[in-house]
Amino acid sequence: MNVLIDRCLDGQDSAFSELIRRYQGMVYGLCVRMLGQREDAEDATQETFVRVCKNLHQWDPQRAFEPWLMTIAGNRCRTRLAKRSRRPSQISLEHPIPDQSFLETEARFLAEEIESVVETLKPDSRGAFLLFYREQLSYQEIANRLNVPLGTVKTWVHRARKELVDKLKLRGTLDGQKSAMR
């Protein structure tokens, strides 16, 4: 090994090519395990050998070469990981965040549409529906207030909900999407 490194230190390109060929797989394997991404691992491997080339004269021949080389590779990976964590997360502009005023306008429109359709419901169903959704009473509380059986209240609320969704779809308000009331 020392002979190969001596040749590298003497500036022999073929010696450095041999060093890369001999250790590239080992360095790349470490980089893939640390970085988890092939492209980043390839870049870190290349950076490692650039550092080795620049700093080979600092290697202590009394120590093993592989741990020194793998320390450089590990440092390159840690540097990349640190840069990755400091980088702001990428925001996709494919689906931009809508303006709040747009959302408020849409909510008002939907509320008006629902109000308009609720007014067309049968009185019993409409009353049970409004007690359930607006006043947030339980089925049992509605049954007690209206003095009707529990099953009747459940039926009225169910029918009102179904009719409301169907009418909103007919008006194009829901466009066939599932309603939050279902």
BELSUL-V118453 format. One record per pair of residues at least 24 apart in sequence whose ideal C-beta (glycine too) atoms are under 10 Angstrom apart, sorted by the first residue. I is the first residue (numbers start at 0). GAP is how many residues later the second one is. Records with the same first field share a line. If there is no record, write none. Layout:
BEGIN
I=GAP + GAP
END
This chain:
BEGIN
0=60 + 63 + 64 + 65
1=59 + 63
3=61
4=47 + 51 + 52 + 54 + 56 + 60
5=55
7=44 + 45 + 48 + 49 + 51
8=47 + 48 + 50
15=33 + 36 + 37 + 40
18=30 + 33 + 34 + 37 + 46 + 50
19=25 + 26 + 28 + 29 + 32 + 33
22=25 + 26 + 29 + 42 + 43 + 46 + 47 + 50
23=24 + 25
25=40 + 43 + 44 + 47
26=25 + 39 + 42 + 43 + 45 + 46 + 47 + 49 + 50
27=45
28=44
29=39 + 40 + 43 + 44 + 46 + 47
30=42 + 43 + 45 + 46 + 49
31=45
32=44
33=39 + 40 + 42 + 43 + 44 + 46 + 47
34=41 + 42 + 43 + 45 + 46 + 49
35=45
36=43 + 47
39=36 + 37 + 40 + 41 + 43 + 44
40=32 + 35 + 36 + 39
42=33 + 37
43=29 + 30 + 31 + 32 + 33 + 34 + 35 + 36 + 37
44=28 + 31 + 32
45=30
46=25 + 26 + 28 + 29 + 30 + 32 + 33
47=24 + 25 + 26 + 27 + 28 + 29
48=24 + 27
49=26
50=24 + 25
108=64
109=58 + 63 + 64
111=61
112=51 + 54 + 55 + 58 + 59 + 60 + 61
113=50 + 53 + 54 + 59 + 65 + 67
115=51 + 52 + 55 + 57
116=43 + 46 + 47 + 48 + 49 + 50 + 51 + 53 + 54 + 56
117=42 + 45 + 46 + 49
119=43 + 44 + 47
120=35 + 38 + 39 + 40 + 42 + 43 + 46
121=34 + 37 + 38 + 41
122=33
123=24 + 28 + 29 + 31 + 32 + 35 + 36
124=30 + 31 + 32 + 33 + 34 + 35 + 36 + 37 + 38 + 39
125=30 + 34 + 37 + 38
126=26 + 29 + 30 + 33
127=24 + 25 + 26 + 27 + 28 + 29 + 30 + 31 + 32
128=24 + 27 + 28 + 29 + 30 + 31 + 32 + 34 + 35 + 52
129=27 + 30
130=25 + 26
131=24 + 25 + 28 + 29 + 49
132=24 + 27 + 28 + 31 + 48
156=24
END
